[in-house]
């Protein structure tokens, strides 16, 4: 009898156990990730329904009742959750695309609400409507710039849209402002800009438009 056979058997058993353990752990973490994403999706759906109801309430409010930043934090939180889901399962995932459509509609509603609020209540505010595509090399860095500006200037509202998202309301917005398929692209207070813009470039445009309190409270945090 070959003396090496017991060694081979032990090696085979150990290898099999390692394979089974690895398979079990991989399956466990994949299921956990799927459950986490599903829970996040359910939470976003509830938040969207709640926010849409808030829009209906806010439409009935008078100027002295309506705070211009009342939904900003909620929209930002929803955007962060959507970004998390997209990073986990990819931008082509059907559930991510559907949630991105809901979120885009919610942003358009907020944009229209705040535009009407500014006109009717004679308030001074600044909005940046940002268009990107998933294959745009400059868009990721542009997103960091806009996140910094959003966190730095309380009077600034930022909205981000996937240019290629198949959504009729978004397509109408793109058509209305004649936004070309050259990313990144911006509407800063309804004026169109194309190409990557640094923090300093955008600050030169928005600072004269913002109310004094929105610029004096700005921090000096740098973009990471």
N, C-alpha and C positions, 0 to 999 in steps of 0.2 A: 504493500500500500504506500502510495506517495505521501511522504511526511508533510508536504506543503499543502495538502488538501484541507486540513482543519484551518490553516491560516487563510486560505482562499475563502473558505466558508465564513469565517469571522469577518474578513474584509468585506465580503458581499453583504452580510447582515448589517454591518455598520454603515456601509454606503446606502443600503436600502432605507435604513432608519433616518439617515440624514436627508435623503431625498423626500421621504414621506413628511418629515418635520418641516422641511423647506416649503413643500407643496401646501401643507396645512397652514403655515404662517402666512404664505403669500395669499391664499384664499381668504384667510381671516381678515387681513388688512385691506384686501380689495373689497370685501363685503362691507367692512367698516367705512371705507372711503365712500362707497356707493350710498350707504345709509346717511353719512354726513352730508353729502351733496343733496340727497333727497330732502333731508330736513331743512337745509338751506333754501332749497327751491320752494318748499311749502311755506316757509317763513316769508320769503319774498312775495309770494302770491298774496298772502294775507296783508302784508304791508302795502302792496299795490292797491288792493281793494280799499283799504283804510285811507290811503292818500287820495284816491279818486273821490272818495266821499268828502274828504277835507276840501278838495277843490270846489265842490258844489257849495259847501258852506261858505268858503271864502269869497265866492262870487257875489254873495248876498251882503258882504261886509262893507261898511263905510270906510273912508280913508283913515279916520282916527282909530279904527278897530284893526285894520290890516297891517301887520308887521311884514315888511318886505323880505325878511329872512326866515319867515315862519316855517317853510318847508325845506330850506337849504340843507340842514343837517340830515333830515330823513332821506333826501335824494342822494346825498353823498354816501350815506350808510348803505343804501340799496345798490349804488354803483360799486362800492367796495365788495359787497357780497357777490355781485355778478362777476366781477373780475376774478374773485376766488374760484367760482365755479368754472369759469373759462380756463383758468390756469390748470385746473384739475382734470377736466375732460376734453378740453380743446374747443376752439372757436366754431368748429363744424358740427358739434353735437346738437342734435335737434332740440333738446330741452334748453340748452344755452341760447340758441337762436330765438326760440319762442319767448324766453324771458327777456332777451335783449330787445325784442319788439315791444313788449309791455313797458319796459323801462324807458325806451325811446319815446313812446306815446306819452308817458308820464312827464318826461322832460319837456316835450313840446307843449303840453298843457301848462306846465309851470312857466315856460317862456312866454306864452300868450297871456297868461294871467298877470305876470309881472310887467309885461309891456303895457297892458291896459291900465294896470295900477299906476304906472309912471305917468301915463298921459292924463288920466282922470284926476289923479291926486297931485300932479305937478311935482313929482319927486325926481331927484337926480340919482340915477343908477347906471351901472354899466354891465352889459352882458357880453360874454364871449361864447359864440356857438362854434364848436370845433368839429371838423370832419376828418376822419381818418380811415385807413384801410389796413387790414391785417398784414399785408405784404409791404407796407410802407416802412422803409428803414429809419426815417427821421421821426416817425409818429410816436415811437416809444419814448424817445427823449423829449419830444414836445409835450407828451402827457405829464412827464415829471415837472416841466416848467409850469404847466397850467395848474397842477396840484399845488405847487408852491405859491403861485399867485392867489389861488382860491383861499388857501389857508392864511395868507398874509394880509389880504385886503377884504375886510368884512363886507364892504359894499359891492363886491364883485360877484356876479353870478356866472358860473361856467356850465356849459352843456356839451356833452360829447356824443357824436353819432358815427356809427359805422356807415360809411358812404355807400357800400354795396349791399346794405341790408334791404331785403325785399319788403318794403313797407310803404304803402301808398302815401301816408301822411308825411313821411320823411322825403319821399320823392317829390311831393308837392313843394316842400320847403326848399329843396335843392333847385327845383325848376324855377321857383319864384325869384330866388336870389341869383340864379344863373351860376351856380357853383360848379366849376370845371372839375373833371376827374384828374386833379393834380394835387397830391397830398403832401403835407398837411394843408388844410384850408380853414379859414376863419371868417366869421362874421363878428366884427367888434362894433357893437351898436349899429348893426345893419350895414356896415361897410365891409366889403370883401377884401381879404388878404390871402395870398398864396405863398407856400414855401415855409421852411422852418424859421421860427422867430425866437430869439433869445429872450430871457427874462427882461433884460434892459430894453429891448426893442418894444416889447408889449407895454412895459411900464411907461415909456415915453408917450404912448397913445392913451392909456387909461387914466394916468394920474390927473391930467387936467379935467377929465370927465367925472371923476369921483368926488363926492362931497368931502369937505375938509376932515371930518371925523374918521372917514374910511382910510385916509392916507396917513394921518398922524398916529393912528393906532397900529400901523404896520410894523411888523417885527423885522429883524435882520437875519432871520434864519436862512441858511444857504441850502440850495438843492443838493441832495446827496447823489 
